[in-house]
Amino acid sequence: MKYQYMPDSYNWELLEKKGINIEDFLKLQKKYRTGLENVLKKFIDFEEIDRNIEQDGLDIPVVLDEEQNFYRRFSTLNSKYVFLRNNFHIENLTEEEIRQLINNQAVSIDFLNQTLSRVIFEEGDYTLFGPSSKKELVKSKSIVFEFAFDQKKCKEFDQLMRIEDTYENVFNKIQEKLKPNLNIPISFHTYRAIPDLFSNKKQVVNQVKK
């Protein structure tokens, strides 16, 4: 199985230099991500977000690309729509920190505090999370949440408008819950699967085998 990253901003040469092969790289990303998401779930019930959407009776087509999409495939937020969208730059950890990540059973708060900015932040002020468009620009130095839905399957204009209202409300709720508890900027991104960046095999991004 292959997973695609958007953006592909990893320093693959540095990973190789530190002796991290592709299989271990994926395992370490998943472990670090799970640790961060466990912290986020202390403040937000992402499953409740989905329940509220279902109770509203609004049909929001789910993006069915989790087999190829790293960001959705390994999410532990337990939401069909909301995902953590950051890359996890394990290559930026020191060799000692990598050993700690490998050997410790769980990722501690102290470890996250010491390493988070190096692991999830991108270079520069803004980063493209999709095709070249201002709508795809997200603050590089932030935790990024994505609301994903398949716009191609929307049947009516009113349905699309209600979905837009829904994800704006979801973003506001996340901001409201996290801002008082996290000393780190928060950004939001919407993925409409147009174009379908992750299941399109011709997409020019790096692919990683599981």
C-alpha positions as CSV (number, residue, x, y, z in Angstrom):
1,M,0.0,0.0,0.0
2,K,1.3,3.5,-0.9
3,Y,0.5,6.7,1.0
4,Q,0.8,10.2,-0.5
5,Y,1.8,13.4,1.3
6,M,0.6,16.8,0.3
7,P,2.8,18.8,0.6
8,D,5.7,16.4,0.2
9,S,8.0,18.5,2.4
10,Y,10.0,15.8,4.1
11,N,13.8,15.8,4.0
12,W,14.3,12.2,2.7
13,E,18.1,12.6,2.6
14,L,18.1,13.5,6.3
15,L,15.9,10.5,7.1
16,E,18.4,8.3,5.3
17,K,21.3,9.9,7.0
18,K,19.8,9.2,10.4
19,G,19.2,5.6,9.4
20,I,15.4,5.6,9.4
21,N,14.0,3.3,6.7
22,I,10.5,3.8,5.2
23,E,8.8,1.3,7.4
24,D,10.2,2.8,10.6
25,F,9.4,6.3,9.4
26,L,5.8,5.4,9.0
27,K,5.6,3.7,12.4
28,L,7.2,6.7,14.1
29,Q,4.9,9.2,12.3
30,K,1.9,7.1,13.4
31,K,3.1,6.9,17.0
32,Y,3.9,10.7,17.3
33,R,0.5,11.5,15.6
34,T,-1.4,9.3,18.0
35,G,0.3,11.0,21.0
36,L,-0.7,14.5,19.7
37,E,-4.3,13.4,18.9
38,N,-4.7,11.9,22.3
39,V,-4.0,15.4,23.7
40,L,-6.5,17.0,21.3
41,K,-9.2,14.5,22.3
42,K,-9.0,15.6,25.9
43,F,-10.5,18.9,24.8
44,I,-12.7,18.0,21.9
45,D,-15.1,15.1,21.3
46,F,-14.7,14.5,17.6
47,E,-17.2,11.7,17.6
48,E,-19.7,14.1,19.0
49,I,-19.1,16.4,16.0
50,D,-20.1,13.5,13.7
51,R,-23.1,12.7,15.8
52,N,-24.3,16.3,15.6
53,I,-23.9,16.3,11.8
54,E,-25.9,13.1,11.6
55,Q,-28.6,14.5,13.9
56,D,-29.0,17.5,11.6
57,G,-29.9,15.1,8.8
58,L,-27.5,16.7,6.3
59,D,-26.0,14.4,3.7
60,I,-22.3,15.1,3.6
61,P,-20.6,12.7,1.2
62,V,-17.6,11.1,2.8
63,V,-14.3,11.0,0.9
64,L,-13.4,7.4,0.3
65,D,-9.6,7.6,-0.1
66,E,-8.3,6.4,3.3
67,E,-6.5,3.5,1.7
68,Q,-4.1,6.0,-0.1
69,N,-4.4,9.0,2.2
70,F,-2.0,9.0,5.1
71,Y,-3.8,11.8,6.9
72,R,-7.1,9.9,7.0
73,R,-5.8,6.4,7.1
74,F,-4.1,6.7,10.4
75,S,-6.3,9.3,12.1
76,T,-7.4,8.4,15.7
77,L,-9.9,11.2,16.0
78,N,-12.7,8.8,15.1
79,S,-14.4,11.3,12.8
80,K,-15.5,10.8,9.2
81,Y,-15.0,14.4,8.3
82,V,-12.4,16.0,10.6
83,F,-8.7,15.1,10.4
84,L,-5.3,16.4,11.6
85,R,-3.6,17.5,8.4
86,N,0.0,18.2,9.5
87,N,3.0,16.4,8.2
88,F,5.1,14.8,10.9
89,H,8.8,15.6,10.3
90,I,10.4,12.8,12.3
91,E,13.6,13.6,10.5
92,N,13.9,16.9,12.5
93,L,14.2,15.0,15.8
94,T,17.6,14.5,17.3
95,E,19.0,11.0,17.4
96,E,18.3,10.8,21.1
97,E,14.7,12.0,20.6
98,I,14.2,9.4,18.0
99,R,15.4,6.7,20.4
100,Q,13.0,8.0,23.0
101,L,10.2,7.9,20.5
102,I,11.1,4.3,19.6
103,N,11.6,3.1,23.2
104,N,8.8,4.8,25.1
105,Q,5.4,3.1,25.1
106,A,3.6,6.4,24.7
107,V,4.4,10.0,23.6
108,S,4.4,12.1,26.7
109,I,3.3,15.7,27.1
110,D,6.8,16.8,27.9
111,F,8.1,15.2,24.7
112,L,5.5,16.9,22.6
113,N,6.3,20.3,24.2
114,Q,9.9,19.8,23.5
115,T,9.5,18.7,19.9
116,L,6.2,19.7,18.4
117,S,7.3,22.9,16.6
118,R,10.1,21.0,14.8
119,V,7.9,18.1,13.9
120,I,4.6,19.6,12.6
121,F,5.7,23.1,11.4
122,E,6.5,23.8,7.8
123,E,9.0,26.3,6.5
124,G,8.0,29.8,5.7
125,D,4.8,31.7,6.7
126,Y,2.3,29.8,4.5
127,T,2.2,26.3,3.0
128,L,0.1,24.9,0.1
129,F,-2.1,22.0,1.1
130,G,-3.4,21.4,-2.4
131,P,-3.2,22.8,-5.9
132,S,-1.7,26.3,-6.4
133,S,-4.5,28.5,-5.0
134,K,-4.9,31.0,-2.2
135,K,-7.7,28.8,-0.8
136,E,-5.1,26.1,-0.2
137,L,-2.7,28.3,1.7
138,V,-2.4,27.4,5.4
139,K,-0.3,29.0,8.1
140,S,2.9,27.0,8.3
141,K,3.4,27.4,12.0
142,S,0.1,25.9,13.2
143,I,-1.8,22.8,14.0
144,V,-4.0,22.2,10.9
145,F,-7.4,20.6,11.0
146,E,-9.1,19.5,7.7
147,F,-12.8,19.1,7.0
148,A,-13.1,16.7,4.1
149,F,-16.1,15.9,1.9
150,D,-16.7,14.7,-1.6
151,Q,-18.2,17.7,-3.4
152,K,-18.6,15.7,-6.6
153,K,-21.4,13.7,-4.9
154,C,-23.4,16.7,-3.8
155,K,-26.7,16.9,-5.7
156,E,-28.0,20.3,-4.9
157,F,-26.7,23.8,-4.4
158,D,-28.5,24.1,-1.1
159,Q,-26.8,21.0,0.1
160,L,-23.4,22.5,-0.6
161,M,-24.3,25.7,1.1
162,R,-25.5,23.8,4.2
163,I,-22.2,21.8,4.2
164,E,-20.2,25.1,4.1
165,D,-22.2,26.3,7.1
166,T,-21.5,23.0,8.9
167,Y,-17.8,23.0,8.5
168,E,-17.6,26.7,9.5
169,N,-19.4,25.8,12.7
170,V,-17.1,22.9,13.2
171,F,-14.1,25.0,12.8
172,N,-15.5,27.6,15.2
173,K,-16.1,24.9,17.8
174,I,-12.6,23.5,17.5
175,Q,-11.1,27.0,17.8
176,E,-13.3,27.7,20.9
177,K,-12.3,24.5,22.6
178,L,-8.6,24.5,21.8
179,K,-7.5,28.2,22.0
180,P,-7.7,28.5,25.8
181,N,-5.9,25.2,26.2
182,L,-3.1,25.1,23.6
183,N,-0.4,27.7,23.3
184,I,-0.1,27.2,19.5
185,P,-1.8,28.7,16.5
186,I,-4.6,26.7,14.9
187,S,-5.5,26.7,11.2
188,F,-8.3,25.1,9.1
189,H,-8.4,23.6,5.7
190,T,-11.3,22.3,3.6
191,Y,-10.8,19.4,1.2
192,R,-13.5,18.9,-1.4
193,A,-11.8,16.1,-3.3
194,I,-11.8,18.3,-6.4
195,P,-9.3,17.4,-7.7
196,D,-8.9,14.1,-5.9
197,L,-5.4,14.5,-4.7
198,F,-4.8,11.2,-3.0
199,S,-6.5,8.5,-5.0
200,N,-5.2,9.9,-8.4
201,K,-2.2,7.7,-9.2
202,K,-0.9,10.2,-11.6
203,Q,-0.6,12.9,-8.9
204,V,3.1,14.0,-8.7
205,V,3.8,13.6,-5.0
206,N,6.1,11.3,-3.2
207,Q,4.7,7.9,-2.4
208,V,5.6,5.8,0.6
209,K,5.1,2.0,0.8
210,K,3.6,0.6,4.0
